[in-house]
Amino acid sequence: MKDLGKKFQETIWVSKSLFERNKTSGSSANISFRDNDKIYISGSGTCFGILEKKDFAITTLDGTTISDIKPSKELSLHLALYNKSDKIQAVIHTHSLYSTLWSILKHKNEDDIIANITPYLQMKVGKISLIKYFPPGSKELFAEMKKRINSGDGFLLQNHGSIVGGESIMEAFFGLEELEESAKISWFIRLLGKDEYNHI
């Protein structure tokens, strides 16, 4: 098991990598990891590009803040994933372009909204489900996430962005990257007037 210092190191590296490659901007994303019975999550209003250890809030698994830093307003989205499975040890939420675009479209099956065009989405994440739109940080959004938590392995929040968990911060990062790439491929297939479910 990785020590706390290593978890911080990887989390900060992932945050800066996402920011520097325009996968997120401003203060529009949040990231967290679990260490025993505590959750370390990026603080409210923080920026992935300059995130430091001091910018993380600490909470319990029931969401009680035990640090001076205020957690991201979307903490409850992260907690829904942590409470789903003990295997989930890290969560990343971003507003990356193609994931957000794909979340806006109409989908026949909201429990499975991205086709397995390549094998890697299934390998890295699994099935992607849609969480219908409610305002960011709202009780309604958190309730919908909790209600839908077993409908998929990764999620697109409608008109909002993606959220993925993993057994480590790096696994969550790899899954998030694959989700964004799959959404990008699917988007261009639609632009070509094709059906992404009949791509072979």
C-alpha positions in Angstrom: 0.0 0.0 0.0 1.3 3.4 -0.9 2.1 5.9 1.9 0.3 9.2 2.2 3.2 11.2 0.7 3.3 9.0 -2.5 -0.5 9.5 -2.9 -0.2 13.2 -2.7 2.7 13.2 -5.2 0.8 11.2 -7.8 -2.4 13.2 -7.2 -0.7 16.5 -7.8 1.1 15.2 -10.8 -2.2 14.0 -12.3 -3.8 17.3 -11.6 -1.1 19.3 -13.3 -1.0 16.9 -16.3 -4.7 17.4 -16.9 -4.4 21.1 -16.6 -1.4 21.5 -18.8 -3.1 19.4 -21.6 -6.3 21.5 -21.4 -8.3 18.6 -20.0 -9.5 21.1 -17.4 -9.3 24.8 -16.8 -9.7 27.4 -14.0 -11.1 25.9 -10.9 -13.5 23.6 -12.8 -12.4 20.2 -11.6 -11.9 18.2 -8.4 -9.8 15.2 -7.4 -9.6 13.0 -4.3 -8.0 9.9 -2.8 -8.8 7.7 0.2 -6.3 7.0 2.9 -7.7 4.5 5.5 -10.9 6.2 6.8 -10.1 9.7 5.5 -10.7 11.4 2.2 -8.3 14.0 0.9 -10.0 16.2 -1.7 -9.0 19.3 -3.6 -10.3 22.4 -1.7 -13.1 24.6 -2.9 -12.0 27.0 -5.7 -8.6 25.4 -6.2 -6.9 25.1 -9.6 -5.4 21.8 -10.9 -2.5 23.8 -12.5 -1.1 25.0 -9.1 -2.5 22.4 -6.7 -0.3 21.7 -3.7 -0.6 19.5 -0.6 -1.8 22.4 1.5 -4.8 22.9 -0.9 -6.5 19.6 0.1 -9.4 19.3 2.5 -9.7 16.3 4.7 -13.0 14.6 5.5 -14.4 11.4 7.0 -16.2 8.9 4.9 -19.5 10.4 5.9 -18.4 13.8 4.6 -17.5 15.5 7.9 -14.7 18.1 7.3 -11.8 17.7 9.7 -9.5 20.3 8.3 -9.4 24.1 8.0 -9.7 23.8 4.2 -13.2 23.7 2.8 -13.7 20.7 0.4 -15.0 21.0 -3.1 -18.7 21.5 -3.3 -18.9 18.3 -5.2 -17.5 16.1 -2.4 -20.8 14.2 -2.3 -20.2 12.9 -5.8 -16.9 11.5 -4.7 -18.4 10.0 -1.5 -21.0 8.2 -3.6 -18.2 6.3 -5.4 -16.2 5.6 -2.3 -19.3 4.2 -0.6 -20.1 2.1 -3.6 -17.0 -0.1 -3.2 -13.9 -0.4 -1.0 -11.9 -1.0 -4.1 -12.4 2.6 -5.1 -9.5 4.5 -3.6 -9.4 7.7 -5.8 -11.9 9.8 -7.8 -11.4 12.4 -10.5 -14.1 14.8 -11.9 -13.4 17.1 -14.8 -15.3 19.2 -17.4 -13.2 17.9 -20.3 -14.5 18.9 -23.8 -15.6 15.7 -25.5 -17.0 14.1 -22.4 -19.1 17.2 -21.8 -20.2 17.3 -25.5 -21.2 13.7 -25.4 -23.1 14.2 -22.2 -25.3 16.7 -23.9 -26.5 14.4 -26.7 -29.6 12.2 -26.5 -28.8 8.5 -25.9 -31.0 5.4 -26.4 -29.7 3.7 -23.3 -28.7 6.0 -20.4 -27.1 3.1 -18.6 -24.6 2.5 -21.4 -23.9 5.7 -23.4 -20.6 5.0 -25.1 -20.0 2.1 -27.5 -16.9 -0.1 -27.2 -15.4 1.3 -30.3 -12.0 0.3 -29.1 -11.4 -2.4 -26.4 -9.8 0.1 -24.0 -12.8 1.8 -22.4 -14.1 -1.5 -21.2 -10.6 -2.5 -20.0 -9.9 0.7 -18.2 -13.3 1.7 -16.9 -16.3 -0.4 -18.0 -19.8 0.7 -18.7 -20.5 4.5 -18.8 -23.8 5.8 -17.5 -25.5 9.2 -17.7 -26.5 11.2 -14.7 -29.2 13.6 -15.6 -28.7 17.3 -15.2 -29.1 19.1 -11.9 -27.1 22.2 -10.9 -23.5 21.5 -9.8 -23.2 21.1 -6.0 -26.9 20.7 -5.6 -28.6 18.2 -3.3 -30.6 17.0 -6.3 -27.5 16.1 -8.2 -26.1 14.2 -5.3 -29.3 12.3 -4.8 -29.4 11.4 -8.5 -25.8 10.2 -8.4 -26.5 8.1 -5.3 -29.6 6.6 -7.0 -27.7 5.8 -10.2 -24.4 4.7 -8.7 -24.8 1.0 -9.6 -25.9 1.7 -13.2 -22.4 2.1 -14.5 -18.7 1.9 -13.8 -17.9 5.5 -14.8 -20.3 8.4 -15.3 -21.0 11.4 -17.5 -22.9 14.2 -15.7 -25.3 15.7 -18.2 -24.2 19.1 -19.5 -21.4 19.0 -16.9 -18.5 16.5 -17.3 -17.1 13.1 -16.3 -16.4 11.4 -13.1 -14.4 8.2 -12.7 -13.1 6.2 -9.7 -10.2 3.8 -9.5 -8.2 1.5 -7.2 -5.5 4.2 -7.2 -5.1 7.8 -8.4 -3.2 6.5 -11.5 -6.0 4.0 -12.4 -8.6 6.7 -12.0 -6.5 8.9 -14.3 -6.1 6.2 -16.9 -9.8 5.6 -16.8 -10.7 9.3 -17.2 -8.3 9.6 -20.1 -9.8 6.6 -21.9 -13.3 8.0 -21.3 -12.4 11.3 -22.8 -10.7 9.6 -25.8 -13.8 7.3 -26.3 -16.1 10.3 -26.2 -14.0 12.1 -28.7 -14.0 9.2 -31.2 -17.7 8.7 -30.7 -18.3 12.4 -31.4 -16.4 12.4 -34.7 -18.2 9.2 -35.8 -21.5 11.0 -35.2 -20.2 14.0 -37.1 -19.6 11.7 -40.1 -23.2 10.6 -39.9 -22.4 7.1 -38.8 -23.7 5.0 -35.9 -21.0 4.4 -33.4 -22.6 1.1 -32.4 -22.1 -0.3 -36.0 -18.5 0.8 -36.5 -17.0 -2.5 -37.5 
